[in-house]
């Protein structure tokens, strides 16, 4: 692992516990932390130059989300997310975010429209600069904004946890099956429908976007883990009804 000098702490506006969670997520995505390998709380605390308490708190929160597991008196390990997990995660996101997009369109205000336009503009700029981490942070803000506009506060928390779970796969469709610019294009119909107050169209656009993303990530997880599974069958089995 890298030295403390190159670690991402501190991050303005985030608690140490949140920063530890962000560090673990980023380290898994970059390959700095490997799934299945044992690490110690002391090791992470020394690496980040902080006390063990916030490290333990951050790891406990990741354990609650099903992303890490503790081995008694031995440390912790990152739990690999299976293709089944990915399909289930997206079935939950479809259940939450499709109706939320519909409600957000019904309740859209001029302020919400301005925020959506600004986020889309920033996403286009990040895509043009190939700034992937910034792009996906903005992507998350967009989905969070729509859930917030739909007054789905519990849904926001659940979706944010689910997004962390998929990011801990260490994979992304960006640069492989589609570019960042392609992903912006997928979001545009959602934004336009919400701004126009078109609830049915907003729901359809959100469903199309999440379905495309979920299918790609399921197929990629199957390939990455060398499994002999039919991605279409797996997707259909776990997302039936959505």
N, C-alpha and C positions, 0 to 999 in steps of 0.2 A: 504493500500500500504506500501511498505518497506520504511525504513528511507533513507535519503540522503546518509548515509555512505555506504549503500549496493547498491546504484544505479550505472549504468554502466558508468557514465561520470567521467572524460573525456576519449575520445578515440583518440589516436594519429592519426593525419593526417585527421581528420574529423572536419568540422565546427560545431559550437554549434547547428545550425539549423539541420544539418544532424544527429547529436547525439540525438537530441530530437526525430526526426523521428524514429531512431533506437530503442530508449528507448520505444516509444509507441508500435512499432511492437513487441518487445520482451515482453513487459508487457501484451499485448493482448494474445500472444502465451502462456505465463505462467499462464494466468488467473488473473494476478494482476489488469489489467483493464478489465472490463466487457463490452461486446457489449450492447448498448442501455441505459447504465447508464450515468447520467450527471456528468461531471468533470469540474473543473475550470482551467483556465490558471494559476491563482495564486497558486492553489494546486500543479500543476506539477512543476512550477518554484520553489516553496519552497522545494519540494521533491528533486529536482536535485541541489538546491543551486545555481541557475543562475537567471538572470533577466528574466522578462516576455517577452521581445522583441523576443529573439530567439525561445522561446516556441511558441509564437503566429505565428512566421514565419514558424516553422516546422509544426504546425497544419494546417496553410493555405495551405501548399504544400500537406499535406495529404488530405485536403478538395478538392483540385484540382483533385486529383487522385480518388476522390469518396470514400475515406476510413473513413472520419469523417464528421460530420455536426455540425454547430454551432446553438445553440438555443439562440435567441436574449436576451442579458442581463442575461443569465442563465448558460452559459458555452458551453461545446461541448460533443458529444457522439460518440462512435465508431459505425459505421454502420455495421450491420451483413451482411456478404457476403452470398448470397443465392446460392443454387445449380445451378440456371440459370446463375448467374454471373460466377461461376467456369467454366461451359461449354463454355460460351462466351469467357472468358479469354483464354481458351485453343484453341478455334477456331482461335483466333487472333495469338496466339503463333505458331500454325501450319502454318498459312498463312505466317508468318515472318521467322520462324526458319527452316522450311523444305527447301525452296529454298536457304536460307543462308548456310545451310550445304553443299548443292550441289556446290555453288559458292566457298565456303572455300576449298573444295576438289580440285576444278579446279585450285585454286590459291595457293595451299599449298607450303610452303617453308621449307627448313631444320630447320629454326628457329621456325616456327609454330609447326612442328613435335616434336621438343624438348620440347616446352612448353606444348603440349598436353600430352606427356609421363610423364612429371614432375607432372602435375596436376592429372593425373590418379594415379600415385604413391602416392601422398599426400592423395587422396581420399580413397585409399585402407588402408592407415595407419590410417586415421580418422575413417574409418568403423571398423577396427580391435579394435580400442580404444573405440568404441561406443561414439565418440565425435560428437554428432548430429549437434550442432550449427556450429562447424568447418567444418563438412562435407558439410552442405548445403551452406556455404559460398564458399567453393571450387567448388561445383556444379554450383553455380551462375557464378563463374569466368570462368568455362569451357564453359558454354553457351555464356557468354559475349565474350570470346576469339574467338569463332566460328563466331559470328555475326560481330565482328571487322574484322576478316580475310575476311569476305564477303563484307566488306566496307558498312555495313548496320548500319550507325551511328545513324540514327533516330530509327531504329529498336532496337538497343541496349537500348536506353532510354525507349522505350515503353515496351520492355520485362522486364526490371528491375522494372518498375512500376507495371506491371502485376504480377510479382513474389511477390512483397510486398503485393498486394491485396490478393493473395491466402494464403500467410503466415499469414495474419491478420485473417484468419479463425480460427487460433489456432489449426489446425489439421495437421497431417502429415501421409503419408502412412507408414513411417518407423516404424518398430517395431510392425506393425499391419498386413497389407497384405503382407509386404515384409521387408526384412532387409536392412541395409545400404549396405551390401555386394551385395545384389541382385540389388540394384540401380547402383552400380559400373558396374556390369555385363551388365546392359542395356546400359550404356554409351560406353562400350568397342567397339561394332561394329561401333558406330559413329566415334570414335577416329581412329580406324583402317582404315575405309573407307576414311576419310579425309586425313590421312597420305599417303595412297596409291594412292590418286588422283582419287578415284572412286566416281564420282559425284552422279550417280544414287543410288548407294548403301548407300552413306552418307545420301541422302535425305530419303530413305526408313527407315534407322535405326533411324533417328531423328523422323520421323513420328511415328514409332512403339513405341519409348520411350515416346513421348509426349501423344500419345493416351492412352497408358497404365496408365500413371500417371494421366491424366485428368479423365479417367473413374473411377479410384479408388477414387479420391478426390470428384467427383460428388456423387458417391454412399455413401461415408462417410459423406458428408454434408447433404444429404437427411436423413440418419440415425440419425445423430447428432441433427438435427432440428425437428425430429419426423414427417416428411412430408410423405404423401401418394402419392409418385411419382414413376414412373418406370425409373430407372437411365439410362437404355439402350435407351429408347425412347427419353428421354430428351437429351441425348448425341447426338443421331442421328439427332434430330431436329435442334440442334444448331451448329453442326459441319458438316453438309451436304456439300459435295464438297471438304472436306479436308481429 
